[in-house]
Structure formats: structure tokens, C-alpha cells
């Protein structure tokens, strides 16, 4: 192994360990571990993802480097970085694992098998406000499917889709998906402007110029909810206001708005409970009603896993968009979610 490898040298692995097959075949388990380290640039976080001890992750990476005869990572100030050889392996590893999943799905389909695990990823808001009732019905219809739910941000959900960590993601569609992914809009969620209760009418922003000068509570830059706020102002020809407070979770926004920190512009489903309890109020948006597309996104495969096919079929059973009345979004209607 090259001297630049960041891994501590250990004795050769016993031949009985099913990590590297004879005949120059790399076991998919090593590739999954390799991709986890490449994503996190950190052995500790990669070990948490693949449910292994840190020493086992290091052992597997060293075994892979030994098999390939080159170093895959180097250490840097930012953590573990892929070498040119590691970058080359990354795209092949993704394709190999995707093909392995397709092969497994094809075999299951040929054998008439419709059971198996199904891992769903979702934004925190969607997981809490939209999925429970719908998934309960889906689970009742398909009790032989082992459902798993992972909550993450939109960027992490796409990374998990790429790496096979989840089968489908539910998040707000921001466009720009590459050809590896397919998506389907499952509902249109109204965006609402919210403020603290008892706000005097003369302090309510009457137009976009006044609103652009108001104080806002928003999520951090890069979050899909922050993008919704920025896009709404850009569509009206204004720069988005600088937030009075930035939060890492949309769940905290309603509480900060109720406390009078500022206004917020978010999907109504994220504020529905607080609105129903009169902890916050909905303020007329001084412009055309806006909504966000809630989408299901999955990776294209020649053969989809049977459990995923059943879920995608179920998505077509009556998921109606929330409609507007009088040019303004109304409260979200009940849906099968």
C-alpha cells in the first residue's frame, strides 16, 4: 500500500472474512462502506451510518485499498479526501451497488415475490404532518412490507437515494434533478405568511415593499424552506429580507413567530397545528398565492423493487392538491396522507 494512506496498517484479514472474494471480485459491503466514508469524510460518522465499529470501517477500507493496490483517501484539514483513484472508484461503486439492487429486484419479481423492506426518506415536516396517516393505511394494505422511515434534509435525502440508503424520498421539489432520478408530484402545498397573534392591522404589511422591510424568521441558507422565501420575493422583484433569526429546524419557526421575533413564510402544513391553536395567525400575502410542490423522488432502475412499485402505485390513489379560494390559499383540506 502507498505510504500516503491514512489508515493504520493491520495484519492481513483472515481468509474466512467475506469482505474480498478471490478472483479480484470486490464485495459490495466494502463498496457501501467506502461510499459512506467518501460522503462523511470521517470514519466515525461513516461507522454510524453503516452500523459498524470504527475499527471495522478502517479494516474494510484498508482491505479495499490492498485489493485495488492503491490509496483511496488522504487526510486533509477538512477530513478524509478522495484521491484521484478514489474519485474514479466512487462512480463505479455507485453503479455496481445500483446494479446489485436491480438484480435483486429482478429475481424477486421473477419469483413472484412482493414482500421485502421499503425505506422511505422524508423532510421532518412531511414526516410529521403528512406521512403518518397515509403510511398507516399503506401498511394495513401491505402488512408483509417492512417499512422504515428516515428523516433528513433535502440534500441528504438525495445523497441517500444515490447510495441506496433509501428507496424513495418525500420532499419539496426544487427542480434540477438529473436523469438518474424520477419524480412525481403528489400534492401542492400552500405557502402562508404567519405572524404573532393580536398583531395590529396597521402593522400588517400592505405590499411587497413593506413586507421586504419587515423582520423574518427563516431557516438557514441552503434549506428548501429558505429557498421558498427567497424565491417568493424574487418573483415580486424584491430582495428577500435579511432574517432577524435563522433556525436549523422549521419546527422552531412557529414558536419564534408566536413570541414576536418576526414573520415567516412557510408551507401551511408546517404551521397547521399552531394556527389551529391560535398561537399564530395567517396574514394575507400581498401578491399572487404561492404553493410548493411536494414530490416523491426515486432512483430510476430497469426493475424497481416490488415494495417500491406497490408504494408508487398507491400514490396514485386520490392524492389531490390543496386548492385555493378567492385567489388566496385556504386551510389545507384533509387528504389520504
LORO-605638 format. One line per field, with one value per residue (C-alpha): x, y, z; residue in three letters. Coordinates in steps of 0.1 Angstrom, whole numbers, plus 5000, padded with zeros to 4 digits. Layout:
# residues N
xx (X/...)
yy (Y/...)
zz (Z/...)
code (ALA/...)
***
This chain:
# residues 337
xx (5000/5012/5028/5003/4974/4957/4948/4968/4984/4969/4977/4961/4924/4916/4905/4873/4860/4836/4850/4870/4863/4890/4894/4896/4859/4852/4824/4795/4798/4832/4818/4790/4815/4838/4809/4799/4834/4835/4803/4811/4849/4850/4853/4832/4801/4806/4806/4773/4757/4768/4763/4799/4826/4852/4879/4858/4853/4891/4897/4873/4889/4923/4912/4898/4929/4950/4928/4930/4967/4962/4953/4917/4919/4943/4940/4934/4925/4888/4890/4894/4896/4893/4925/4921/4918/4891/4872/4873/4861/4832/4812/4819/4809/4776/4768/4778/4756/4727/4730/4731/4699/4683/4694/4679/4646/4645/4650/4623/4599/4606/4598/4565/4579/4561/4574/4606/4619/4610/4630/4613/4631/4613/4618/4610/4578/4565/4573/4554/4524/4518/4531/4518/4481/4489/4516/4493/4468/4495/4509/4474/4471/4506/4515/4542/4563/4589/4586/4614/4614/4644/4642/4668/4672/4666/4703/4709/4678/4691/4725/4708/4688/4721/4737/4708/4702/4665/4641/4620/4622/4593/4604/4596/4606/4632/4639/4672/4671/4695/4685/4692/4661/4624/4598/4561/4542/4518/4503/4506/4511/4500/4526/4514/4527/4524/4527/4521/4485/4470/4491/4475/4461/4481/4513/4504/4525/4502/4525/4557/4579/4566/4570/4606/4614/4598/4616/4615/4624/4638/4657/4694/4707/4706/4675/4645/4623/4647/4647/4609/4612/4639/4620/4588/4605/4625/4593/4579/4611/4624/4654/4645/4648/4677/4664/4660/4667/4679/4670/4681/4646/4614/4596/4611/4598/4562/4573/4596/4569/4544/4570/4571/4606/4594/4571/4577/4567/4564/4543/4510/4515/4544/4523/4489/4488/4500/4474/4446/4456/4456/4492/4500/4478/4478/4485/4473/4503/4504/4507/4496/4491/4521/4525/4552/4552/4555/4571/4581/4616/4632/4661/4655/4661/4655/4635/4621/4619/4584/4577/4586/4563/4534/4541/4543/4510/4494/4505/4481/4450/4435/4463/4445/4463/4451/4431/4429/4397/4394/4430/4444/4453/4429/4434/4447/4419/4421/4439/4447/4481)
yy (5000/5035/5053/5082/5061/5075/5040/5023/4991/4960/4923/4907/4899/4862/4845/4835/4871/4877/4911/4905/4875/4855/4863/4900/4905/4933/4925/4951/4955/4971/4995/5006/5014/5031/5054/5062/5073/5093/5111/5119/5124/5109/5073/5079/5092/5066/5039/5052/5051/5015/5003/4991/4998/5024/4998/4977/5006/5012/4975/4974/5004/4991/4957/4975/4996/4964/4946/4975/4982/5020/5045/5058/5085/5111/5132/5170/5198/5191/5154/5124/5134/5111/5105/5105/5067/5071/5095/5070/5042/5063/5064/5027/5018/5037/5019/4984/4988/5001/4971/4947/4962/4959/4923/4915/4932/4913/4880/4888/4899/4867/4846/4865/4879/4911/4914/4930/4961/4996/5025/5059/5092/5125/5160/5165/5184/5160/5130/5146/5162/5142/5106/5090/5085/5077/5052/5036/5028/5016/4994/4979/4971/4955/4940/4919/4950/4960/4998/5021/5058/5081/5119/5142/5174/5175/5174/5144/5126/5128/5115/5086/5079/5079/5055/5031/5041/5049/5037/5069/5104/5128/5164/5197/5198/5224/5212/5203/5166/5147/5118/5092/5102/5101/5122/5126/5155/5141/5174/5212/5227/5263/5287/5311/5343/5339/5364/5366/5368/5401/5420/5454/5458/5490/5470/5443/5448/5460/5454/5437/5467/5469/5432/5433/5457/5435/5412/5375/5342/5318/5285/5286/5293/5262/5248/5243/5265/5294/5289/5293/5326/5339/5328/5344/5378/5374/5367/5400/5418/5423/5411/5388/5405/5396/5372/5385/5349/5318/5284/5249/5234/5245/5232/5262/5288/5289/5292/5322/5338/5334/5351/5381/5376/5381/5369/5337/5324/5286/5257/5257/5221/5232/5257/5240/5229/5263/5281/5258/5266/5304/5306/5324/5340/5339/5372/5380/5377/5409/5391/5361/5330/5307/5270/5244/5210/5181/5153/5117/5111/5077/5064/5050/5013/4988/4968/4985/4966/4951/4970/5003/4995/4990/5023/5042/5026/5037/5073/5074/5066/5100/5124/5156/5190/5217/5242/5280/5300/5337/5339/5332/5298/5284/5260/5226/5202/5167/5142/5105/5113)
zz (5000/4992/5022/5019/5031/5062/5075/5103/5089/5104/5098/5067/5072/5077/5045/5062/5064/5035/5026/4995/4973/4955/4918/4921/4930/4955/4979/4977/5015/5011/4985/5007/5035/5010/4999/5034/5042/5010/5019/5055/5051/5086/5099/5130/5111/5084/5110/5125/5090/5082/5118/5122/5147/5136/5136/5112/5089/5088/5083/5053/5037/5041/5027/4997/4992/4994/4969/4944/4951/4956/4983/4981/5007/5021/5052/5049/5071/5062/5069/5046/5009/4979/4959/4921/4923/4950/4928/4899/4922/4935/4903/4897/4932/4929/4896/4910/4940/4919/4896/4925/4938/4904/4901/4935/4925/4891/4909/4934/4906/4886/4916/4922/4955/4965/5001/5013/5031/5019/5033/5030/5035/5042/5054/5091/5084/5059/5081/5110/5092/5061/5062/5094/5084/5048/5057/5083/5056/5032/5060/5066/5029/5027/5061/5046/5037/5063/5064/5076/5078/5078/5084/5068/5049/5011/5002/5024/5011/4975/4987/5004/4972/4952/4976/4981/5017/5009/4982/4979/4992/5000/4998/4982/4946/4938/4903/4887/4892/4869/4847/4874/4892/4886/4904/4908/4923/4950/4963/4961/4995/5000/5014/5041/5058/5095/5124/5161/5175/5181/5156/5150/5115/5108/5113/5087/5056/5028/4999/4990/4996/5032/5036/5023/5052/5078/5102/5093/5109/5084/5081/5072/5037/5015/5032/5009/5031/5029/4992/4992/5010/4986/4955/4966/4970/4938/4918/4930/4921/4956/4975/5004/5038/5060/5087/5122/5133/5115/5128/5119/5122/5107/5138/5158/5134/5146/5183/5174/5154/5183/5206/5183/5169/5133/5105/5085/5051/5051/5039/5058/5068/5090/5109/5108/5145/5158/5136/5148/5184/5176/5187/5154/5127/5090/5073/5037/5013/4992/4959/4940/4961/4961/4967/4969/4950/4974/4953/4956/4942/4935/4915/4880/4877/4850/4875/4906/4939/4943/4975/4959/4929/4953/4971/4938/4927/4960/4954/4925/4947/4953/4964/4954/4956/4980/4961/4965/4971/4960/4949/4984/4998/5022/5051/5038/5031/5045/5023/5025/5039)
code (UNK/UNK/UNK/UNK/UNK/UNK/UNK/UNK/UNK/UNK/UNK/UNK/UNK/UNK/UNK/UNK/UNK/UNK/UNK/UNK/UNK/UNK/UNK/UNK/UNK/UNK/UNK/UNK/UNK/UNK/UNK/UNK/UNK/UNK/UNK/UNK/UNK/UNK/UNK/UNK/UNK/UNK/UNK/UNK/UNK/UNK/UNK/UNK/UNK/UNK/UNK/UNK/UNK/UNK/UNK/UNK/UNK/UNK/UNK/UNK/UNK/UNK/UNK/UNK/UNK/UNK/UNK/UNK/UNK/UNK/UNK/UNK/UNK/UNK/UNK/UNK/UNK/UNK/UNK/UNK/UNK/UNK/UNK/UNK/UNK/UNK/UNK/UNK/UNK/UNK/UNK/UNK/UNK/UNK/UNK/UNK/UNK/UNK/UNK/UNK/UNK/UNK/UNK/UNK/UNK/UNK/UNK/UNK/UNK/UNK/UNK/UNK/UNK/UNK/UNK/UNK/UNK/UNK/UNK/UNK/UNK/UNK/UNK/UNK/UNK/UNK/UNK/UNK/UNK/UNK/UNK/UNK/UNK/UNK/UNK/UNK/UNK/UNK/UNK/UNK/UNK/UNK/UNK/UNK/UNK/UNK/UNK/UNK/UNK/UNK/UNK/UNK/UNK/UNK/UNK/UNK/UNK/UNK/UNK/UNK/UNK/UNK/UNK/UNK/UNK/UNK/UNK/UNK/UNK/UNK/UNK/UNK/UNK/UNK/UNK/UNK/UNK/UNK/UNK/UNK/UNK/UNK/UNK/UNK/UNK/UNK/UNK/UNK/UNK/UNK/UNK/UNK/UNK/UNK/UNK/UNK/UNK/UNK/UNK/UNK/UNK/UNK/UNK/UNK/UNK/UNK/UNK/UNK/UNK/UNK/UNK/UNK/UNK/UNK/UNK/UNK/UNK/UNK/UNK/UNK/UNK/UNK/UNK/UNK/UNK/UNK/UNK/UNK/UNK/UNK/UNK/UNK/UNK/UNK/UNK/UNK/UNK/UNK/UNK/UNK/UNK/UNK/UNK/UNK/UNK/UNK/UNK/UNK/UNK/UNK/UNK/UNK/UNK/UNK/UNK/UNK/UNK/UNK/UNK/UNK/UNK/UNK/UNK/UNK/UNK/UNK/UNK/UNK/UNK/UNK/UNK/UNK/UNK/UNK/UNK/UNK/UNK/UNK/UNK/UNK/UNK/UNK/UNK/UNK/UNK/UNK/UNK/UNK/UNK/UNK/UNK/UNK/UNK/UNK/UNK/UNK/UNK/UNK/UNK/UNK/UNK/UNK/UNK/UNK/UNK/UNK/UNK/UNK/UNK/UNK/UNK/UNK/UNK/UNK/UNK/UNK/UNK/UNK/UNK/UNK/UNK/UNK/UNK/UNK/UNK/UNK/UNK/UNK/UNK/UNK/UNK/UNK/UNK/UNK/UNK/UNK/UNK)
***
